[in-house]
Amino acid sequence: MKNKLCCLSLLLLASMFATLASCENQEVYKAKPLALIALDENPDLTSEYLVVIGDIQEYTASPALMPYYEATVQWIYSQYMQGMDIKCVLQVGDITSGNQESSYQFFYNVTSQLAEEVPYIACIGNHDYVWDSNNKIKDRNATYFSRYTTFPLTESMIVDRFEDGRTENVVVENYIDGKPYYILVLEFGPRDEVLEWAKRYVQNHRHQKFILMTHEYLSRNGERIADGSYAELQFMNTTWSTPEKIWEQLIKDNDNIAWVLCGHNGFYTHLTTPNVRGRDVLQMLFNLQYQKNGGDGMIQLWEFPQGQDSATVRIYNTISRQWFTQDGKVVELKFKYKY
């Protein structure tokens, strides 16, 4: 059965490459309407899931790699439509490689079809702004991000935002096992005023738990960045926060921040740090840009088995239909999320 599914996935990818070849002279790769592909035998349909997608800048910048993102989205869409309980899709930033509108248009053409069914929540990365010739970001508003990450279903679930009409800093309603786990999205290197807004909201909603998502947070070695962050190196004309400042001013003292997601560096790694209550806070990095084919169709699957207090995080290849392994073993992390 698994070999048959793999063949179907490879045929789908081949079809996408053929479509791309016929469109290569057009400004934007026109995504085909999503269609159902075979239901996967791997995920347990009795569990709930979060899907995390790492930095996709290589996918959206290269016509040769765009089909990998389309195949990823088609897998998520197909599994959801056939019974997989996906609570939301979280994308950790760097949608584009340089704020090119054509890259955003491709992203939107593909993603909006999935986002009609499953809440799709993205955060802004440093590559989603306009850079000057010295790689500096002079204007935080010089980005197409909000224009192309506004999806009606997700918009209906936003309960607060820092700026009207923008999606860089929002709180999105979400539930796991019937309990609120809201998504707190923060911009790349959050401004002081953004960090203060987030802190007030979290403290005023202590009955809710939060999943914090921001682009730059952990190094490739799994260390929280205190000095020399890209926000420090790139931003001009604005305040900014290092990951260590985010930990100290927002996360450490607020026990209702359940865990943290980021991208930007490396491939995957994690850190656990006790907060003031002594609870270990999981901080997880997942980034695709340095992998084969810009990501090779991989996602992170966070599985929440029914009636249990722990979740399991694994990396899954939506094209080969296989779990990511090292030394012949599936790479996974189990952690307690109910507390």
Protein Blocks (a to p, Z undefined) as FASTA:
>chain_A
ZZmmmmmmmmmmmmmmmmmmmmmmpmbdcddddddddddfkbcckbccddddddfklmmm
pmklmmmmmmmmmmmmmmmmnopacfbdcdebjjbgnopaklmmmmmmmmmmmmmmmccd
ddddfklpccdfkopafbfklccklmmmccfklmmmpcbdfbghiakbccddddeehiac
ddddddehiafklmmmmmmmmmmmmmbccddddfblbafkopacfbhpaklmmpghiacd
dfklmmmmmmmmmmklmbacdehiajbdcdddddfkopacddddddfklpghhlnopacd
ddddehiabdcdddddfklopacdeehiacdddddfbZZ
